[in-house]
């Protein structure tokens, strides 16, 4: 993403650039700061790098016996590294130990599956970025077959079989971007428009996966869910 933005910036230093769904715009080098993006770039962050704590809390609420959580992350991705760091910081307060499983390339999935089979964590937290996103069907099928509850951030992962997702409403982000573009067309400069955070977060629970794992969803979670997949 950073290389793409840089190439666009080289092509034009005047045409406004509005991005969406960037997990860590500052850490990835897309903007200099959230409040003052600089240059001709602004947009909408997905805030995925800040959600690991809430995801672990929800996972613990659903599966109280969870003590060891494997985190599938991409070492080549700045936001993915932040997800892992946040998980490692918050996990001890929940009585959880994190098992990092790096997957920078699709070919690494075989080694990751072997590690999951060998280490037998109580649950898996998946950062929904490449290559985990492209391999979501395969990962979720493996997790369900091996009775591993999965938590991630994108509702499409729940539709692929993840037990539960908590994250921004990605369908709302283009609407936010349109509002930013409207301000730019009316004369505002991208450099002066702060990067916006998501306005909607959603909790999605896959009951079909829960039944396959032999889990009962607490009523408190069902009541808070924005979508329940049967």
C-alpha positions in Angstrom: 0.0 0.0 0.0 2.7 2.5 0.9 4.5 1.8 -2.4 1.3 2.3 -4.3 0.6 5.6 -2.5 4.2 6.7 -3.1 3.9 5.9 -6.8 0.6 7.9 -7.1 2.2 10.8 -5.2 5.1 10.8 -7.7 2.7 10.9 -10.6 0.8 13.9 -9.1 1.5 16.2 -6.2 -1.8 18.1 -6.7 -4.6 15.6 -7.4 -6.2 14.7 -4.0 -5.8 11.1 -2.9 -8.5 9.6 -0.5 -7.8 6.1 0.9 -10.1 3.7 2.8 -9.6 0.7 5.1 -5.9 1.4 6.0 -5.2 -0.2 9.4 -2.3 2.0 10.4 -1.9 5.0 8.2 0.9 6.5 10.2 2.8 3.3 10.9 2.6 2.3 7.3 3.9 5.7 6.2 0.8 6.7 4.2 0.5 9.9 6.2 2.7 11.8 8.6 0.0 12.1 11.3 -3.7 11.4 11.7 -4.5 15.0 12.6 -2.4 16.6 9.8 -1.9 14.1 7.0 0.3 16.3 4.9 0.8 16.4 1.2 -2.3 15.6 -0.9 -3.4 12.5 1.0 -6.1 11.8 3.6 -8.7 9.1 4.1 -10.4 6.6 6.4 -8.5 4.3 8.8 -10.0 0.8 9.5 -8.4 0.9 13.0 -7.7 -2.8 12.8 -4.4 -2.4 14.6 -6.2 -1.2 17.7 -8.9 -3.9 18.1 -6.9 -6.9 19.4 -7.8 -6.2 23.0 -11.5 -6.0 22.4 -11.4 -9.1 20.3 -9.6 -11.1 23.0 -12.2 -9.9 25.6 -15.0 -11.1 23.4 -13.3 -14.4 22.7 -12.8 -14.9 26.5 -16.4 -14.1 27.1 -17.5 -16.7 24.6 -15.0 -19.3 25.5 -14.0 -18.7 29.2 -11.6 -21.7 29.2 -9.4 -19.8 26.7 -5.8 -19.7 28.1 -3.7 -19.9 24.9 -4.4 -18.0 21.7 -2.5 -18.4 18.5 -2.2 -15.1 16.5 -1.9 -15.5 12.7 -0.1 -12.4 11.5 2.1 -11.1 8.7 5.6 -10.1 9.8 5.9 -8.0 6.6 2.8 -5.9 7.5 3.2 -3.0 9.9 -0.4 -3.1 11.1 -0.2 -6.8 11.5 2.8 -6.4 13.8 0.8 -3.8 15.8 -2.0 -6.3 16.2 0.4 -8.9 17.6 1.9 -6.3 20.0 -1.4 -5.2 21.3 -2.5 -8.8 21.8 0.6 -9.5 23.8 0.2 -6.4 26.0 -3.5 -7.1 26.8 -3.5 -10.9 27.0 -1.9 -11.2 30.5 -4.8 -9.2 32.1 -7.2 -11.8 30.6 -5.1 -14.8 31.7 -4.2 -15.5 28.1 -0.8 -16.4 26.6 -0.2 -15.5 23.0 1.4 -17.9 20.5 2.6 -15.9 17.5 2.4 -17.6 14.1 3.8 -15.5 11.3 2.5 -16.1 7.8 4.1 -13.7 5.4 3.5 -15.8 2.3 0.7 -18.2 1.2 3.1 -21.1 1.1 3.6 -20.7 4.9 0.1 -21.9 5.6 1.3 -25.5 5.7 3.8 -24.7 8.5 1.2 -22.7 10.4 -1.3 -25.6 10.2 1.4 -28.0 11.5 2.1 -25.6 14.4 -1.6 -25.3 15.3 -1.8 -29.1 15.3 1.3 -29.5 17.4 0.7 -26.7 19.9 -3.1 -27.0 20.2 -4.1 -23.5 21.3 -7.5 -22.9 22.8 -8.4 -20.4 20.1 -7.0 -18.5 17.1 -6.9 -14.7 16.4 -6.5 -13.9 12.7 -5.5 -10.6 11.3 -7.5 -10.3 8.1 -4.7 -9.1 5.8 -2.7 -10.9 3.1 -2.2 -13.8 2.9 -4.7 -14.7 5.6 -7.5 -12.9 3.7 -6.9 -14.8 0.5 -6.7 -18.1 2.4 -9.7 -17.4 4.6 -11.8 -20.4 3.4 -8.9 -22.8 3.9 -8.0 -21.4 7.3 -11.5 -21.5 8.6 -12.1 -25.0 7.3 -9.0 -26.2 9.1 -10.0 -24.4 12.3 -13.5 -25.9 12.4 -12.3 -29.4 11.6 -9.7 -29.1 14.4 -12.2 -27.5 16.8 -10.4 -24.2 17.1 -12.6 -21.2 17.8 -11.5 -18.3 15.6 -11.8 -14.5 16.1 -11.0 -11.9 13.5 -12.2 -8.4 12.3 -14.0 -8.7 9.0 -17.5 -10.0 8.7 -16.6 -11.7 5.4 -14.4 -14.0 7.5 -17.4 -15.0 9.6 -19.2 -15.9 6.3 -16.2 -18.0 5.4 -16.6 -19.9 8.7 -14.9 -17.8 11.5 -16.7 -18.2 14.8 -16.9 -14.5 15.5 -15.7 -11.2 14.1 -15.5 -7.7 15.6 -14.3 -4.8 13.5 -15.3 -1.8 11.5 -18.2 -1.8 9.1 -16.2 -1.8 5.9 -19.3 -1.1 3.8 -19.6 2.3 5.6 -16.1 3.4 4.8 -16.7 4.3 1.2 -19.6 6.5 2.4 -17.2 8.3 4.8 -14.7 8.7 1.9 -17.4 10.3 -0.3 -18.1 12.9 2.5 -14.3 13.6 2.6 -14.2 14.0 -1.2 -17.2 16.3 -1.1 -15.3 18.6 1.3 -12.3 18.5 -1.0 -14.4 19.4 -4.0 -15.7 22.3 -2.1 -12.2 23.6 -1.5 -10.7 21.8 1.5 -7.1 20.6 1.2 -6.4 16.9 1.9 -3.4 17.9 4.0 -5.8 19.8 6.4 -8.4 17.1 6.7 -7.7 14.7 9.6 -7.7 11.0 8.8 -11.1 9.7 10.0 -11.7 6.7 12.2 -14.5 4.2 11.6 -17.9 5.4 12.7 -19.5 1.9 13.0 -18.2 -1.3 14.5 -20.0 -4.6 14.2 -20.0 -7.9 16.0 -20.9 -11.0 13.9 -21.4 -14.5 15.3 -21.5 -17.7 13.2 -23.9 -20.0 14.9 -23.3 -22.8 12.4 -19.6 -22.8 13.4 -20.5 -22.6 17.1 -22.6 -25.7 16.7 -19.8 -27.5 14.9 -17.4 -26.6 17.7 -19.9 -27.7 20.4 -20.2 -24.1 21.8 -23.2 -22.4 23.3 -23.2 -18.6 22.6 -24.1 -16.7 25.8 -27.3 -14.7 25.5 -25.4 -11.5 26.4 -23.3 -11.9 23.3 -26.3 -12.8 21.0 -28.1 -9.6 22.1 -25.1 -7.5 21.2 -24.5 -9.1 17.9 -25.1 -7.0 14.8 -25.4 -10.1 12.6 -25.9 -13.8 13.4 -25.1 -16.3 10.7 -27.3 -19.4 10.9 
